[in-house]
Amino acid sequence: MTVTAFTEPEERTALRAAVAKLAGGYGRAYIEEKSRSGGRTTELWQDMGKHGYLGVSLPEEYGGGGGGISDLAAVLEEAAAAGAPLLMMVVSPAICGTVIARYGTDEQKQRWLPGIADGSFTMAFAITEPDAGSNSHNITTTATRDGDGWVLNGRKTYISGVDEADAVLVVARTADAKTGKLKPCLFVVPTDSEGFEAQRIPMEIVAPEEQFTLFIDQVRVPADTLVGTEDGGIVQLFAGLNPERIMGAAFSNGMARYALDKAVEYVKTREVWGQPIGAHQGIAHPLAKIKIELEQSRLLQQKAAALYDAGDDFGAGEYANMAKYAGGEIACNATDVAVHSHGGNGLTQEYGLASMLLAARLGRIAPVSREMILNFVGSHSLGLPKSY
Ligand SMILES: Cc1cc2nc3c(=O)[nH]c(=O)nc-3n(C[C@H](O)[C@H](O)[C@H](O)COP(=O)(O)OP(=O)(O)OC[C@H]3O[C@@H](n4cnc5c(N)ncnc54)[C@H](O)[C@@H]3O)c2cc1C
């Protein structure tokens, strides 16, 4: 199916085509095989890095492509649409790479960005805590000054890809914050640090990326692992969280495209009443509805990314949330319709769609849940009073 990206420049259209070709060479069968055998997608990750796709939004002087989040989101969307979504792209280049590029010192950028860009150094991201959950104002992981450096203590949960990561960008709060308000600080913690333990969480999602609970017990890190300033607060954090939401939308939109393509291909050829089942409106209309809603969702993704790339962090915040919401919905609905269009075949491993039902739901839960986005849009966009 042709997907027209009418607002995008020629270079991005070419980028999309190149990524689609590379990721299509791996495809859904590769991802399924790695997921079910407990393997990693290292070859694909390195291939994407080698071609400059992982680092497309990072500054050229640090090994990146000098593009924007619009480009990185296009890369992830195309990989997902080819059946090979890479969850760690949401984390390593989009959150960690962006925060370091915007707030790191020159030395920190030299140290981490080239590896993030070419895929040889992967960074996970840890904000979620078991007790705070969606209320990240309540995180309790603390960073206490210790001579020249810091000591970190706390617990994080559902942290993706820690087994594949060289370091984790940990959101902590300074121990002396007296206001009670979130005063986040960001530390790059190597995964082999003493006192740092990652415990795998058994998940039902069929995906190659694993999830972990982190136990951070008296982990000592030098002063130069603090990215940005101690008082930079929420602004520094959102430099990474808006790209995360835009990438979440791209991940979901790509997955929805993959599911829709598979369904359309199937209903054009499957015949049970002497003509393809796609001729029946009961099958065609749900697919047509998905197509319309998918294009709406992709437009929100493109708008959010364009605002971010234009430096409008405030406007990007609103649209990144709405784009993430729309992406989560369309991925769930598209996979559901795709499975249904396949009849019994939709539930087999051979057709590879049933497992996507669960994977698509991730877009409704993370990185920020559907309800928290509705809360945000209600209070921020519509000016409604808050219940919490
Ligand atoms: C596969 C996966 C990968 C993840 N990767 C990472 C990662 O790499 N790094 C990281 O830091 N985190 C990660 N997360 C965590 C993710 O961001 C959280 O799961 C998510 O923010 C929701 O938090 P919670 O699970 O604690 O749910 P809870 O906060 O306990 O919420 C449970 C339910 O209650 C609803 N709810 C909560 N508060 C309200 C309210 N005020 N109004 C209405 N409804 C409400 C929520 O919408 C949700 O449906 C990941 C999660 C998953 C599942």
PDBQT file of the ligand as one rigid body, heavy atoms in Angstrom, charges set to zero:
ROOT
HETATM    1  C1  LIG A 401       6.769  -3.223  28.065  1.00  0.00    +0.000 C 
HETATM    2  C2  LIG A 401       7.009  -1.990  28.910  1.00  0.00    +0.000 A 
HETATM    3  C3  LIG A 401       8.172  -1.260  28.724  1.00  0.00    +0.000 A 
HETATM    4  C4  LIG A 401       8.436  -0.157  29.539  1.00  0.00    +0.000 A 
HETATM    5  N1  LIG A 401       9.641   0.484  29.409  1.00  0.00    +0.000 NA
HETATM    6  C5  LIG A 401       9.978   1.453  30.306  1.00  0.00    +0.000 A 
HETATM    7  C6  LIG A 401      11.300   2.012  30.296  1.00  0.00    +0.000 A 
HETATM    8  O1  LIG A 401      12.160   1.640  29.480  1.00  0.00    +0.000 OA
HETATM    9  N2  LIG A 401      11.592   2.964  31.229  1.00  0.00    +0.000 N 
HETATM   10  C7  LIG A 401      10.690   3.388  32.156  1.00  0.00    +0.000 A 
HETATM   11  O2  LIG A 401      11.028   4.239  32.964  1.00  0.00    +0.000 OA
HETATM   12  N3  LIG A 401       9.424   2.865  32.189  1.00  0.00    +0.000 NA
HETATM   13  C8  LIG A 401       9.046   1.908  31.297  1.00  0.00    +0.000 A 
HETATM   14  N4  LIG A 401       7.788   1.340  31.337  1.00  0.00    +0.000 N 
HETATM   15  C9  LIG A 401       6.862   1.755  32.379  1.00  0.00    +0.000 C 
HETATM   16  C10 LIG A 401       5.636   2.503  31.857  1.00  0.00    +0.000 C 
HETATM   17  O3  LIG A 401       5.993   3.806  31.499  1.00  0.00    +0.000 OA
HETATM   18  C11 LIG A 401       4.558   2.432  32.957  1.00  0.00    +0.000 C 
HETATM   19  O4  LIG A 401       4.103   1.078  32.996  1.00  0.00    +0.000 OA
HETATM   20  C12 LIG A 401       3.413   3.379  32.705  1.00  0.00    +0.000 C 
HETATM   21  O5  LIG A 401       3.842   4.709  32.853  1.00  0.00    +0.000 OA
HETATM   22  C13 LIG A 401       2.234   3.133  33.667  1.00  0.00    +0.000 C 
HETATM   23  O6  LIG A 401       2.672   3.066  34.998  1.00  0.00    +0.000 OA
HETATM   24  P1  LIG A 401       2.233   1.823  35.904  1.00  0.00    +0.000 P 
HETATM   25  O7  LIG A 401       2.505   0.562  35.143  1.00  0.00    +0.000 OA
HETATM   26  O8  LIG A 401       2.865   1.964  37.235  1.00  0.00    +0.000 OA
HETATM   27  O9  LIG A 401       0.667   1.929  36.041  1.00  0.00    +0.000 OA
HETATM   28  P2  LIG A 401      -0.177   2.649  37.198  1.00  0.00    +0.000 P 
HETATM   29  O10 LIG A 401       0.331   4.030  37.404  1.00  0.00    +0.000 OA
HETATM   30  O11 LIG A 401      -0.253   1.754  38.368  1.00  0.00    +0.000 OA
HETATM   31  O12 LIG A 401      -1.598   2.738  36.495  1.00  0.00    +0.000 OA
HETATM   32  C14 LIG A 401      -2.485   1.606  36.392  1.00  0.00    +0.000 C 
HETATM   33  C15 LIG A 401      -3.719   2.045  35.644  1.00  0.00    +0.000 C 
HETATM   34  O13 LIG A 401      -4.363   3.125  36.356  1.00  0.00    +0.000 OA
HETATM   35  C16 LIG A 401      -4.524   4.247  35.496  1.00  0.00    +0.000 C 
HETATM   36  N5  LIG A 401      -4.340   5.491  36.262  1.00  0.00    +0.000 N 
HETATM   37  C17 LIG A 401      -3.327   5.818  37.107  1.00  0.00    +0.000 A 
HETATM   38  N6  LIG A 401      -3.487   7.059  37.572  1.00  0.00    +0.000 NA
HETATM   39  C18 LIG A 401      -4.633   7.546  37.025  1.00  0.00    +0.000 A 
HETATM   40  C19 LIG A 401      -5.342   8.777  37.102  1.00  0.00    +0.000 A 
HETATM   41  N7  LIG A 401      -4.901   9.815  37.833  1.00  0.00    +0.000 N 
HETATM   42  N8  LIG A 401      -6.481   8.930  36.361  1.00  0.00    +0.000 NA
HETATM   43  C20 LIG A 401      -6.934   7.901  35.583  1.00  0.00    +0.000 A 
HETATM   44  N9  LIG A 401      -6.310   6.713  35.474  1.00  0.00    +0.000 NA
HETATM   45  C21 LIG A 401      -5.176   6.539  36.180  1.00  0.00    +0.000 A 
HETATM   46  C22 LIG A 401      -3.460   4.104  34.441  1.00  0.00    +0.000 C 
HETATM   47  O14 LIG A 401      -3.825   4.766  33.242  1.00  0.00    +0.000 OA
HETATM   48  C23 LIG A 401      -3.400   2.588  34.256  1.00  0.00    +0.000 C 
HETATM   49  O15 LIG A 401      -4.386   2.189  33.329  1.00  0.00    +0.000 OA
HETATM   50  C24 LIG A 401       7.490   0.263  30.510  1.00  0.00    +0.000 A 
HETATM   51  C25 LIG A 401       6.296  -0.457  30.650  1.00  0.00    +0.000 A 
HETATM   52  C26 LIG A 401       6.051  -1.575  29.878  1.00  0.00    +0.000 A 
HETATM   53  C27 LIG A 401       4.771  -2.345  30.088  1.00  0.00    +0.000 C 
ENDROOT
TORSDOF 0
